[in-house]
Amino acid sequence: MSERGKGSRSGVTHLDRARVRFEVGDEVSFATAKGGVRTGAIEKLNPARAAVRCNGERWHVPYLLLEHRNAVSRARNEQRLVEVSNQARALMDSHGLEDWTFRFSAAQSRLGECREREKLIRLSLSHAMKAEPHEVKDTILHEVAHALAGAGVGHGPAWKAIATRIGATPKSRAEESETVRADRLAAKARFRSGMEVRFRTRDGQLRNGFIARMNPKRATVKVDRTVFLVPSPALEPREPSGDGDTPP
């Protein structure tokens, strides 16, 4: 297979590269649709946009529009993403998944994901950045085992046998890292039943609703007549956002 073909199956997207350049607390600036420039501090890192507090207003700004106000270098973060992407590609190829694709996801509580119909393995970007290298490798192999075992077997004996053979921990999921667990518990402590919240769905749509119940890892959120199970770290309090909440 050509190098071009390989690249299409694996890689770090422009959004991935932009997202890892920023952290909560960073002082940033961005241009608005009317040609002005706003400055503020990042309050939260969402999948596609950062929540930036500017003079009492919260703006949700695409990472590609943000600029650091101070000299900040996070080249190591981007290098880490490339290393993990290359590692995943090598592990997938070595186990016969040459025609599968690897991508990062914005998931906070789900470390990895295997989508057999799409021939796609996804790894949480947060997990890739914060977990120990051996934990990341184990998560990748966990999903490779799912791809090899096929749909319908779950974490049963067939999957466990393959996981053991290829060197993955034969458990229902990789152990939650201390950082991911701390983030989840901190997020859960901020919310309670009845609170109005907003969150982004997997396809990037912003939804508003209220919490019907707080579960150990996810909140049951009602949006009109639809119920969503939302990971606690993905929730945001619903607040008035001022003029022009989202700059185009």
RODO-2510 file (C-alpha; in nm, 4 decimals, decimal comma):
residues 248
     n   res          X          Y          Z
     1     m     0,0000     0,0000     0,0000
     2     s     0,1250     0,3479    -0,0846
     3     e     0,2328     0,5931     0,1849
     4     r    -0,0560     0,8144     0,0772
     5     g    -0,2970     0,5295     0,1393
     6     k    -0,1518     0,4697     0,4822
     7     g    -0,1866     0,8335     0,5753
     8     s    -0,5564     0,8279     0,4968
     9     r    -0,6083     0,5515     0,7544
    10     s    -0,4315     0,7211     1,0412
    11     g    -0,3331     1,0654     1,1488
    12     v    -0,3667     1,3696     1,3660
    13     t    -0,6234     1,6164     1,2371
    14     h    -0,5869     1,9941     1,2299
    15     l    -0,8425     2,0105     1,5119
    16     d    -0,6390     1,7645     1,7214
    17     r    -0,3252     1,9730     1,6748
    18     a    -0,5053     2,2961     1,7602
    19     r    -0,6815     2,1542     2,0669
    20     v    -0,3663     2,0318     2,2414
    21     r    -0,2084     2,3775     2,2139
    22     f    -0,4396     2,5067     2,4876
    23     e    -0,5119     2,4365     2,8522
    24     v    -0,7593     2,5708     3,1077
    25     g    -0,6369     2,9065     3,2389
    26     d    -0,4516     3,0105     2,9231
    27     e    -0,4838     3,3794     2,8315
    28     v    -0,6032     3,3961     2,4714
    29     s    -0,7371     3,6323     2,2075
    30     f    -0,9625     3,5842     1,9061
    31     a    -1,1295     3,7880     1,6330
    32     t    -1,5089     3,8286     1,6278
    33     a    -1,7351     3,8254     1,3238
    34     k    -1,7594     4,2068     1,3379
    35     g    -1,3845     4,2489     1,3095
    36     g    -1,3129     4,3177     1,6742
    37     v    -1,0695     4,1316     1,8979
    38     r    -1,1623     3,9796     2,2325
    39     t    -0,9260     3,8653     2,5047
    40     g    -0,9924     3,6366     2,7984
    41     a    -0,9036     3,3151     2,9793
    42     i    -1,0013     2,9604     2,8881
    43     e    -1,2488     2,8122     3,1368
    44     k    -1,3158     2,4770     2,9723
    45     l    -1,1924     2,2670     2,6819
    46     n    -1,4844     2,1243     2,4833
    47     p    -1,4548     1,8863     2,1858
    48     a    -1,4436     2,1485     1,9098
    49     r    -1,4410     2,4812     2,0951
    50     a    -1,2937     2,6379     2,4066
    51     a    -1,5127     2,8184     2,6589
    52     v    -1,3444     3,1581     2,7033
    53     r    -1,4456     3,4089     2,9707
    54     c    -1,4181     3,7676     2,8449
    55     n    -1,5227     4,0469     3,0831
    56     g    -1,8010     3,8428     3,2351
    57     e    -1,9216     3,6896     2,9076
    58     r    -1,8593     3,3332     2,8029
    59     w    -1,7682     3,2732     2,4397
    60     h    -1,7357     2,9346     2,2701
    61     v    -1,4506     2,9733     2,0259
    62     p    -1,3153     2,7204     1,7720
    63     y    -0,9599     2,6239     1,8640
    64     l    -0,8353     2,7227     1,5204
    65     l    -0,9387     3,0853     1,5900
    66     l    -0,7563     3,1142     1,9229
    67     e    -0,4185     3,2778     1,9758
    68     h    -0,2070     3,2737     2,2908
    69     r    -0,1523     3,6151     2,4455
    70     n     0,1705     3,4995     2,6079
    71     a     0,4589     3,2963     2,4729
    72     v     0,3406     2,9389     2,5234
    73     s     0,4891     2,6348     2,3542
    74     r     0,3072     2,3041     2,3612
    75     a     0,5049     2,1390     2,0836
    76     r     0,5539     1,8350     2,3087
    77     n     0,1778     1,7820     2,3185
    78     e     0,1560     1,7681     1,9413
    79     q     0,4586     1,5399     1,9277
    80     r     0,2870     1,3081     2,1770
    81     l    -0,0221     1,2861     1,9549
    82     v     0,1882     1,1929     1,6548
    83     e     0,3722     0,9288     1,8587
    84     v     0,0472     0,7710     1,9799
    85     s    -0,1045     0,7821     1,6313
    86     n     0,2022     0,6085     1,4875
    87     q     0,1960     0,3521     1,7685
    88     a    -0,1702     0,2747     1,7062
    89     r    -0,1118     0,2406     1,3327
    90     a     0,1796     0,0025     1,3906
    91     l    -0,0164    -0,2132     1,6376
    92     m    -0,3191    -0,2289     1,4085
    93     d    -0,1091    -0,3227     1,1064
    94     s     0,0822    -0,5879     1,3000
    95     h    -0,2474    -0,7615     1,3817
    96     g    -0,3885    -0,7545     1,0310
    97     l    -0,5966    -0,4365     1,0489
    98     e    -0,4211    -0,2611     0,7597
    99     d    -0,7519    -0,1541     0,6072
   100     w    -0,8808    -0,0016     0,9317
   101     t    -0,8582     0,3691     1,0235
   102     f    -0,7329     0,5248     1,3470
   103     r    -0,8590     0,8557     1,4850
   104     f    -0,8651     1,0484     1,8132
   105     s    -1,1962     1,1297     1,9810
   106     a    -1,3102     1,3993     2,2239
   107     a    -1,4476     1,1418     2,4705
   108     q    -1,3615     1,1946     2,8369
   109     s    -1,4912     0,8791     3,0050
   110     r    -1,4662     0,6331     2,7145
   111     l    -1,0972     0,5572     2,6657
   112     g    -1,1286     0,3769     2,3337
   113     e    -1,3850     0,2682     2,0803
   114     c    -1,4065     0,0058     1,8054
   115     r    -1,6519     0,0662     1,5214
   116     e    -1,6540    -0,2519     1,3184
   117     r    -1,8926    -0,1350     1,0450
   118     e    -1,6716     0,1688     0,9766
   119     k    -1,3470    -0,0225     1,0328
   120     l    -1,2486     0,2522     1,2733
   121     i    -1,0638     0,2517     1,6045
   122     r    -1,0799     0,5698     1,8094
   123     l    -0,8795     0,6701     2,1169
   124     s    -0,9692     0,9452     2,3616
   125     l    -0,7394     1,2417     2,2989
   126     s    -0,7470     1,3218     2,6697
   127     h    -0,6433     0,9649     2,7534
   128     a    -0,3628     0,9780     2,4965
   129     m    -0,2260     1,2978     2,6509
   130     k    -0,2669     1,2251     3,0218
   131     a    -0,2326     0,8488     3,0713
   132     e     0,0919     0,6576     3,1113
   133     p     0,2350     0,5103     2,7876
   134     h     0,1653     0,1524     2,8967
   135     e    -0,1983     0,2441     2,9682
   136     v    -0,2391     0,3980     2,6238
   137     k    -0,0885     0,0924     2,4567
   138     d    -0,3187    -0,1363     2,6546
   139     t    -0,6234     0,0646     2,5454
   140     i    -0,5213     0,0440     2,1801
   141     l    -0,4722    -0,3330     2,2068
   142     h    -0,8064    -0,3602     2,3883
   143     e    -0,9801    -0,2104     2,0837
   144     v    -0,7696    -0,4156     1,8408
   145     a    -0,8943    -0,7265     2,0231
   146     h    -1,2519    -0,6084     1,9684
   147     a    -1,1825    -0,5639     1,5971
   148     l    -1,0364    -0,9138     1,5729
   149     a    -1,3102    -1,0796     1,7810
   150     g    -1,5909    -0,9185     1,5836
   151     a    -1,9206    -0,7672     1,6843
   152     g    -2,1526    -0,9494     1,9198
   153     v    -1,8968    -1,1141     2,1476
   154     g    -1,8617    -0,8188     2,3841
   155     h    -1,6044    -0,8865     2,6544
   156     g    -1,6823    -1,2574     2,6642
   157     p    -1,4467    -1,5569     2,6442
   158     a    -1,3714    -1,5134     2,2715
   159     w    -1,2638    -1,1517     2,3203
   160     k    -1,0683    -1,2332     2,6377
   161     a    -0,8768    -1,5092     2,4590
   162     i    -0,7731    -1,2729     2,1797
   163     a    -0,6906    -0,9915     2,4245
   164     t    -0,4651    -1,2245     2,6214
   165     r    -0,2969    -1,3516     2,3048
   166     i    -0,2078    -1,0044     2,1731
   167     g    -0,1014    -0,8659     2,5123
   168     a    -0,4040    -0,6614     2,6218
   169     t    -0,5431    -0,6727     2,9730
   170     p    -0,8472    -0,9080     2,9453
   171     k    -1,0849    -0,6844     3,1389
   172     s    -1,4091    -0,5202     3,0309
   173     r    -1,2238    -0,1878     2,9937
   174     a    -0,8846    -0,0383     3,0676
   175     e    -0,8445     0,0898     3,4199
   176     e    -0,9505     0,4525     3,4509
   177     s    -0,6425     0,6710     3,4992
   178     e    -0,6198     0,8841     3,8121
   179     t    -0,6394     1,2012     3,6043
   180     v    -0,9501     1,0913     3,4141
   181     r    -1,1138     0,9769     3,7392
   182     a    -1,0335     1,3088     3,9110
   183     d    -1,1783     1,5040     3,6175
   184     r    -1,4935     1,2928     3,6238
   185     l    -1,5472     1,3286     4,0003
   186     a    -1,4822     1,7033     3,9899
   187     a    -1,7351     1,7443     3,7097
   188     k    -1,9931     1,5288     3,8864
   189     a    -1,9613     1,7370     4,2045
   190     r    -2,0604     2,0511     4,0144
   191     f    -2,3995     1,9232     3,9047
   192     r    -2,7210     1,7956     4,0652
   193     s    -3,0650     1,6835     3,9546
   194     g    -3,2817     1,9640     3,8225
   195     m    -2,9976     2,1853     3,6987
   196     e    -3,0205     2,3328     3,3504
   197     v    -2,7202     2,2300     3,1429
   198     r    -2,5913     2,2148     2,7915
   199     f    -2,3660     1,9685     2,6113
   200     r    -2,2529     1,8659     2,2661
   201     t    -2,3705     1,5467     2,1039
   202     r    -2,1349     1,3116     1,9195
   203     d    -2,2077     1,4906     1,5934
   204     g    -2,1190     1,8277     1,7465
   205     q    -2,4702     1,9672     1,8024
   206     l    -2,5192     2,1884     2,1084
   207     r    -2,8183     2,0761     2,3170
   208     n    -2,9881     2,2407     2,6171
   209     g    -3,1781     2,0438     2,8788
   210     f    -3,2028     1,9645     3,2491
   211     i    -3,0552     1,6874     3,4603
   212     a    -3,3104     1,4235     3,5534
   213     r    -3,0635     1,2082     3,7447
   214     m    -2,6925     1,2006     3,8264
   215     n    -2,5477     0,8524     3,7721
   216     p    -2,1975     0,7397     3,8799
   217     k    -2,0364     0,8348     3,5495
   218     r    -2,3088     0,9901     3,3356
   219     a    -2,5998     1,2239     3,3819
   220     t    -2,9480     1,1517     3,2508
   221     v    -3,0362     1,4735     3,0682
   222     k    -3,3832     1,5450     2,9280
   223     v    -3,3998     1,7590     2,6131
   224     d    -3,7665     1,8144     2,5326
   225     r    -3,8939     1,4543     2,5115
   226     t    -3,5559     1,2965     2,4396
   227     v    -3,3244     1,1518     2,7047
   228     f    -2,9448     1,1613     2,6718
   229     l    -2,6824     0,9885     2,8842
   230     v    -2,4037     1,2460     2,9055
   231     p    -2,0590     1,1928     3,0679
   232     s    -2,0301     1,4315     3,3631
   233     p    -1,7176     1,6123     3,2261
   234     a    -1,9106     1,6971     2,9073
   235     l    -2,1748     1,8997     3,0929
   236     e    -2,1786     2,2774     3,1160
   237     p    -2,4041     2,4970     3,3290
   238     r    -2,6513     2,6796     3,1093
   239     e    -2,5836     3,0526     3,1460
   240     p    -2,6758     3,3741     2,9652
   241     s    -2,3998     3,4220     2,7119
   242     g    -2,4159     3,7893     2,6177
   243     d    -2,3967     3,9231     2,2640
   244     g    -2,2633     3,6844     2,0052
   245     d    -2,1986     3,3758     2,2134
   246     t    -2,0321     3,1863     1,9296
   247     p    -1,8156     3,3794     1,6836
   248     p    -1,8574     3,2331     1,3336
***
